[in-house]
Amino acid sequence: MSRDSKLIVFVAVLASLLEIIDTSIVNVALPTMMGNLGATLEDISMVITGYAIANAIVLPASAWLSETFGRRKYYLGCIVLFTLSSVACGLAPNLTFLIVFRIVQGLDGGALLPTSQTLIYEQFPKEQAGMAGAIFGMSVMVGPALGPVMGGYLTDHFGWRSIFNINLPL
């Protein structure tokens, strides 16, 4: 594997891992968010539901969008917008803004997994693509386990807003 190929796999894994972690990191912070924002369980659940629905909406359109705008531009744009919308979630002054920014984050994040996989499979010849895909798959499998643990730790020590701001340095 060349240095550029390793870099592509690393970026694809990191971006996908952030998206997967953000799917579950919010779950443990909901009670704290409810108290701080004065929201009911019904209202605060839209933070999760909005993200999931937006994520599901953009998934089938990702192939067309990446072909239309160019895979690299689309992917980098989604990473930047995902990070910015994550920071906006952390800065949201009320529940309405949090839900809106979370939906935007879901739209941007939904493209990261399929586009990451496509970039990896395009980068490698057929005989190496399986190994690169396996490395990618094994790496992102830790995301669902890391999300709640990170969410609980960050919420307890730094407040619920930190679960969104963690994406910025990464």
Steps between C-alpha positions, in 0.01 A plus 500: 500500500635840405512794739212671317289185518560471874405866544175447309411202720588697815284800402213273392515308829522816712210676323282189510586434862397854596167456323434165667598634843271801452210266436517363856693759702188709562299219660662518843488881508123526445404532869753778552390673181136477611583674826718770347264577212176454695377242251276199535610153397273528198664826392859397564455174309489709182875557544551129431208447263581801281860385461398143415238604245731750330773238494268247336375753244844590368635142484336401170578838345871488590606319182324749277623800699860380496483442125343843444741704713803276475570237764792679664328841519178346625679294765715786628198732497301251705784467752524878539123550524465207741764651728353852479147378568632298794656813648175686431315231699736561791434874480122473449319746729178297516340171402368623165844601378648178635250291304557700180880475526472131586294441184765683295765287668305186408477608136876555485590193704281265300728539202821419685469121527405413141735757351786378722449146382481610138821700528679203655385257233592744222846560645609137512535237229253213525749268669563753781152650527374215718776551754448878504125448543562258786731750675233767456225270626692386807594855587149644487355207697624662823283809444175368649687397816695827530202733456315439828823473701635826361160665534472407866853607584479832315156584638603423859827693487445778245124534443277381219626759250842332499358191328453709188821701527716186515482475119680828443852396605466159340 
